[in-house]
Amino acid sequence: MPSPTPQHSKNYLWLIILLSILSLLSTFIGGYYLNILLKSEVVVATPVPISERPEKNTIFLPGKQYFDDTVMAFTENEPRKILIATVTRQEKDNGVIQSTRVSYFDGTKWTRKVSVANHETSEIYTNNIVSSWKIDIDPSRVLKQSVSGKITLDQTNLDFNTGMITNNIGVRSLPGYTKFMSTGIGSLVINGVPNQVKILYDRIYSSNSKDIQFYDSPLGLTTHWVAFWDTTGNFFHVDSTTVDNPTQIYQTHQIGVKVDTRGGVFKTFLVEVQPSKENPPQTYTIKFGEPMNQILSFKSNSSLNKDPGNENNWFMSYGLGSVDGISGFGAIEYIHN
């Protein structure tokens, strides 16, 4: 066999280089288009839920933020007056939807107002119901904060101040759904008259609103949600929910919480709720399991229909009761669809 000439060797070398370049280009182009295909995956957003949320025709998009602040204030003296105010901010593709919902019990009857508006950012904006809502974070940034606000309902002016609250009840701690509740003693000025009040403040943060369960069809849901204070200063909370048609992110759950007079927090995930058969239930017997082992009895005095005209039952009921014989007061929210 004749030996290759210098020209043949040179041509062979160029062929190897060309094949190497083509191999690299093929790898790069294939990876580039694979990356495009992966990034173009479509995620279908879930419509928002039923009833109370006026923004129910909007879409909760993946990767969008969601914030919810709720203050509940109960006067300690009779006739007991109750303020429940919620400001929800839902990020969308362009701006933020703010939903403001306020319920007020004047000792005799409930009043409810709702306002919805679009804004550019997720801060709390004022409107015809809320003229101020200010959150003051302690300089230490270690849980402590206070919240104050001004609310107007028809001819009633309500100025609330939570006093110092400490996010002492953790409910969820996920990036897509973080929820803290705070108990405390604050003030509620009603048409210029100051009142000392029991406070429950609820905050929800979400980096991805898809991680919070909103729904556009019934889940077979039954919820009994309780906030109750006894006369010695203990606070009790219950969330007992059964879901007949569970989803991956929303299933049957229950939790009972006690915050004692020294600020100690006790939790149980064993809660037995026995409601009467009216709609909404008029009486409750609630048994807290280990380590609390206590029984809460509750009788409704007045109820607010939070979802009139809808197929869902959604009521907030004020009432009196006792825990192991120690009297108290509070509210129960009942949801059923």
C-alpha positions, -999 to 999 in steps of 0.1 A, spaced: 0 0 0 15 34 -10 22 58 18 -1 89 21 12 120 6 15 152 26 -15 166 7 -36 135 17 -26 139 54 -36 176 52 -70 168 37 -76 141 64 -68 166 92 -93 192 78 -119 165 76 -115 156 113 -117 193 122 -149 198 101 -166 168 117 -157 180 152 -172 215 144 -204 199 130 -207 177 161 -204 207 184 -229 227 164 -254 199 165 -251 196 203 -255 233 208 -285 236 185 -302 206 200 -297 219 235 -309 254 225 -342 241 211 -347 217 240 -343 246 264 -369 266 244 -393 236 246 -388 232 283 -393 269 290 -425 270 268 -443 246 290 -479 258 296 -492 259 331 -530 263 333 -540 287 362 -569 279 384 -598 303 386 -605 319 419 -632 305 442 -667 310 452 -686 339 466 -670 362 490 -641 372 468 -654 398 444 -625 392 421 -639 357 413 -637 361 375 -599 367 375 -572 341 371 -547 331 398 -514 328 378 -484 307 387 -455 327 401 -477 356 412 -478 369 447 -508 370 471 -512 389 504 -541 389 528 -544 409 561 -574 404 584 -581 421 618 -608 409 642 -616 431 671 -641 422 699 -650 447 725 -648 433 760 -678 451 774 -715 445 765 -732 452 742 -703 436 724 -693 451 691 -672 433 665 -650 445 636 -638 421 610 -618 437 582 -598 420 554 -576 435 527 -565 410 500 -540 418 472 -537 394 443 -509 400 417 -519 396 381 -500 400 348 -504 437 349 -508 452 384 -526 440 415 -563 435 425 -571 447 460 -603 434 476 -615 451 508 -642 434 529 -655 447 562 -681 433 585 -693 451 616 -716 440 644 -730 469 664 -744 449 692 -776 443 674 -771 437 637 -743 431 611 -733 455 584 -711 444 555 -693 464 528 -670 453 499 -648 473 476 -626 460 447 -600 481 427 -569 476 405 -536 491 416 -499 490 405 -484 475 436 -493 452 465 -493 478 493 -526 485 510 -544 514 492 -571 535 507 -607 535 494 -642 545 504 -642 519 533 -606 520 545 -589 554 548 -558 541 566 -541 507 572 -506 510 587 -483 482 596 -454 492 620 -426 466 622 -405 466 653 -369 477 645 -356 443 657 -376 426 629 -381 396 651 -419 389 649 -430 421 668 -453 446 650 -484 466 654 -512 476 630 -536 505 630 -563 517 607 -594 538 601 -626 524 586 -659 540 577 -692 521 573 -721 544 566 -723 567 597 -699 546 618 -662 556 621 -639 528 634 -603 534 644 -585 502 654 -550 496 669 -538 461 676 -512 470 701 -481 449 699 -487 415 682 -461 388 678 -472 363 651 -474 337 678 -496 312 660 -480 296 630 -505 279 606 -486 274 574 -448 278 566 -444 271 529 -430 296 503 -462 294 484 -484 297 515 -472 312 548 -498 321 574 -494 336 609 -520 346 634 -515 370 663 -535 375 695 -535 406 717 -553 434 735 -559 465 714 -582 494 711 -612 502 689 -626 538 688 -662 538 677 -675 573 667 -650 588 691 -657 564 720 -626 543 729 -631 505 737 -606 479 748 -608 449 725 -595 414 721 -575 412 688 -569 384 664 -547 394 634 -542 371 605 -516 374 577 -511 353 546 -481 356 523 -476 337 490 -449 338 465 -471 317 442 -508 321 445 -513 287 427 -502 271 459 -533 284 477 -565 264 470 -590 285 451 -618 267 434 -646 273 409 -666 242 416 -677 226 450 -651 205 468 -677 191 492 -663 214 518 -674 218 555 -654 241 577 -659 251 613 -635 280 622 -634 294 657 -620 324 676 -629 323 713 -617 341 745 -626 330 780 -629 355 809 -595 346 824 -577 357 792 -571 324 774 -576 323 736 -588 293 717 -588 287 679 -602 259 658 -600 251 621 -618 218 614 -623 212 577 -635 181 558 -630 179 520 -651 153 501 -633 160 468 -597 167 479 -570 182 457 -533 178 460 -530 211 479 -563 211 498 -573 181 520 -592 174 552 -574 190 581 -579 201 617 -560 221 643 -568 234 677 -548 261 694 -547 276 729 -528 308 738 -528 310 776 -526 341 798 -488 340 798 -485 337 761 -478 300 759 -490 284 728 -504 248 727 -516 229 696 -535 198 690 -543 181 657 -571 161 673 -603 181 673 -638 167 675 -665 191 665 -702 184 673 -725 211 657 -763 212 660 -782 206 628 -795 241 620 -781 261 590 -759 276 603 -754 255 634 -767 273 666 -747 253 692 -714 235 692 -695 211 714 -658 210 706 -634 186 722 -596 194 720 -574 163 721 -539 158 735 -521 177 749 -550 202 756 -578 179 767 -604 206 770 -641 211 759 -655 243 744 -693 249 743 -707 276 721 -741 291 714 -747 315 686 -765 349 693 -763 365 658 -752 354 624 -741 371 592 -746 355 558 -713 363 540 -725 348 507 -762 356 500 -776 344 468 -750 317 463 -753 280 465 -727 279 493 -734 283 530 -710 309 544 -719 323 578 -701 342 606 -718 338 640 -712 357 672 -720 340 704 -712 331 740 -698 299 755 -675 283 780 -643 262 782 -644 237 810 -670 258 827 -652 291 823 -674 315 804 -663 335 773 -673 349 739 -662 346 703 -672 338 667 -676 308 646 -673 308 608 -693 280 590 -687 271 554 -704 243 535 -707 236 498 
